[in-house]
Structures are given as C-alpha cells and as structure tokens.
Amino acid sequence: MGNAALPATPTSVEALDALDAEACSAALAPLFEGAPRFLARLVATRPFGSVEGLFEQGRLIAAAMPEDEQIELIDAHPRLGAPPGSVSAMSYREQGYQVDAADAAAEAERSRIAAELVELNVAYEVHFGFRYCVFVAGRPRADLIPGLQAAFEASRESEIRRALTAVIDIAADRHRTLTREARA
C-alpha cells in the first residue's frame, strides 16, 4: 500500500463531472480514502462546476450526514503513525514515510513517537468511538502529539466536526498535489 504509485485521479472538475457515477466515485476515492456512502452522496450532487464547488459540497454533505456515515468517513483515514505498509500512497507521503532514518538516535526517537501515537490513538478511539483524523501535510509526527493530547478535552460532537473538516482539507490538499504533479 504505502509504496504503491499515487492514484491517477482526474484533476479537472470537468473530467469528474463527465464520468458516470461509479467512475467518478472511484476517481474521488483516493482523495477521501474510500468512504463509499460519502462518495455516493458527493457524486450525486454533480455537476460540481469548480474545484471550490466540489469541496464545498463535500463539507456540506459531511456535516449533514448521519453520525454513523460521518464516522465511516473519518475512520476511512489511517491512524496517525500507522505502519507504512498499511496506509494509502497519499497518506504514505503525507505522514513522511518516504524519508529514511539518518541514524540510530533518529530511529529510536521515531520508535518512541510511534509507540506514543499508538497509545494515544487507542485511548482516543476508546474515548470518542472513532479515529483521530488531522491534516498532517508533511508535519513531523512528533508535532501531532500535542493536538491529539488536547483533543481529550473536547466534546465528542466538536471532535466529529473537527475531524470532518480535516477530512475535507486533506482531500482538497490531495487534489492540489495531484493537479500540480499532473502539470509537471
């Protein structure tokens, strides 16, 4: 998974609008880590008209879905610090797994951070009933720990809202990345 090639998502909204529902859903899936019920709802709102329209529709749909579908969308994303082989190609890059260890001290620190993330992820999932999802975008995993720790002070409802915002922000960033790379 992690070392797989990046998806070939159509980058133009016109291309997405022209696809049949199944093909459009498949094209958008890498941006949202799957989440079939969300994707079906999103695709049904076409035409998007613009990139902004696509992600605005995504925000509106995510906020209005029943909670079980919201959690499905959140849980489609991998846990922070998940093993590299268990994450999508996009998540692999976003979580920085392509950077190799420089030395033993750096590897020991990565192992400590990974163990702390596992512990915090488990505690978060027990506490809230869904995965912690945040827009990583290349930030070091150590920088994510304070936010995850602070999340325990929030209400479940505010964490769902925060996570859904992160899901759409991640998808929009992935779209920008794929668009930029397609032009290069």
Secondary structure as the mmCIF struct_conf table of DSSP 4:
data_model
#
loop_
_struct_conf.conf_type_id
_struct_conf.id
_struct_conf.beg_label_comp_id
_struct_conf.beg_label_asym_id
_struct_conf.beg_label_seq_id
_struct_conf.end_label_comp_id
_struct_conf.end_label_asym_id
_struct_conf.end_label_seq_id
TURN_TY1_P TURN_TY1_P1 GLY A 2 ASN A 3
BEND BEND1 ALA A 4 ALA A 4
HELX_LH_PP_P HELX_LH_PP_P1 ALA A 5 PRO A 7
HELX_RH_AL_P HELX_RH_AL_P1 VAL A 13 ALA A 18
BEND BEND2 LEU A 19 LEU A 19
HELX_RH_AL_P HELX_RH_AL_P2 ALA A 21 PHE A 32
TURN_TY1_P TURN_TY1_P2 GLU A 33 GLU A 33
HELX_RH_AL_P HELX_RH_AL_P3 PRO A 36 VAL A 43
TURN_TY1_P TURN_TY1_P3 ALA A 44 THR A 45
BEND BEND3 SER A 50 SER A 50
HELX_RH_AL_P HELX_RH_AL_P4 VAL A 51 ALA A 64
BEND BEND4 MET A 65 MET A 65
HELX_RH_AL_P HELX_RH_AL_P5 GLU A 67 ASP A 75
TURN_TY1_P TURN_TY1_P4 ALA A 76 ALA A 76
BEND BEND5 HIS A 77 HIS A 77
HELX_LH_PP_P HELX_LH_PP_P2 PRO A 78 ARG A 79
TURN_TY1_P TURN_TY1_P5 LEU A 80 GLY A 81
HELX_RH_3T_P HELX_RH_3T_P1 PRO A 84 SER A 86
BEND BEND6 VAL A 87 VAL A 87
HELX_RH_AL_P HELX_RH_AL_P6 ALA A 89 GLU A 94
TURN_TY1_P TURN_TY1_P6 GLN A 95 GLN A 98
BEND BEND7 VAL A 99 VAL A 99
HELX_LH_PP_P HELX_LH_PP_P3 ASP A 100 ALA A 101
BEND BEND8 ASP A 103 ASP A 103
HELX_RH_AL_P HELX_RH_AL_P7 ALA A 104 PHE A 128
BEND BEND9 GLY A 129 PHE A 130
TURN_TY1_P TURN_TY1_P7 ALA A 137 GLY A 138
HELX_RH_AL_P HELX_RH_AL_P8 ARG A 141 ALA A 151
TURN_TY1_P TURN_TY1_P8 PHE A 152 GLU A 153
BEND BEND10 ALA A 154 ALA A 154
HELX_RH_AL_P HELX_RH_AL_P9 ARG A 156 ARG A 183
#
